[in-house]
């Protein structure tokens, strides 16, 4: 998701994303400022991306009013997703990276 943002906040891009067997046309916005994520792997400077269904009627989790935010590290070329947050009507679930093994 971070490809095309070039580490600059306050940009947006359209993307077609597949989840399971369904395509989702999303508008992905980068938040105004960088954020920092602390994990067992260290401190990451990250750009926060927020996907939304703006150009079509909401589908899947977006239809139910859920929100998503993804922190993508900008420290190097890996662009790892270091935090993921899903907001539901009843609360918010957050996952933070704990380890990473590069592909072989």
N, C-alpha and C positions, 0 to 999 in steps of 0.2 A: 504494500500500500504506500510506502514512502517514496517509491520511484517517481520522479517527476517533480517532487517538492524541493529538491536541492537545498534542504536544510533552512528554508526561509518560512517563518510563520506568516499567517494571514493570507495564505493562498488557498485556492480550491481547484479541484480537478474532478471530472466525471469519470466513472469507472464502471465496467460491467463485471460483477463478481458472481461466481457460482458457489452455492452452498448446497450440499447434498445433490439434488437433481433439479434445482431451480436457479435461474439467473436473477440477479438483483441489480438494477441500474441505480447506482449510488452517486451522490455528490459527496466528495470527501473534502472537508475543510480542515486546514491547519489552524490551531488556535493562535491567538495574537502573540503569545510569549512562549519561550522555551520553558521547560520544567526539568526538575532533577528527580531521579529515582534512585533510592538507596536499596541495594539488595545484598545478598551474601556474595555476589560477584563484584561489588564495588559501587561507586557512584557514577551514574550515567546522566549526561546531558541529553535531553530528549525533546523532540517535537511531538505535540499531541495532535493526533488526527481524529476527527469526528465524522464518521459516515452517516449520511441521512438519505432517505428516499424523498427527494424533493420534486422530481419530474414525472413520477408515476404514483398511482395510489400505493400506499404502504403495503408490503407483503411480510409474511413470516413474523418475526419478533418485532419488526417495526410497526406492523399493523396493530399490535397490542400496546403500543406506546413505549416500548423499551428504547433505551439509548445505549450507544457504544462509544467508548473512547479508547484509543490505542496510543501508547507512548513508544515511539521509535527512536532508538539511540542514534545520536549524531556524532559520537566520538570518533568513529572510524567507518570504513567502507562496509562493515558487516550489516549495519542498519537493523540490528536485532530488535524485535518487539520486546520491550523490557517490562511493560505493564499493560494489562488489559482490564477494562472495567465495563460491566454491563449493568445498567440501571433498569430495574423493574418497578412496578407499582408498589411492591411490598418492601423494597430495599435495593441495595447495590452489592454486586459481587465483584471482587477485585482479585486478580492474579498477578504476581510479580515474579520475574525470572529468578531462578535459584541456581541453575547451571546451564551450560551450553557445550555441546559436542559438535564440532563442525562436520559436515558431510565428508565422506572419504572420496 
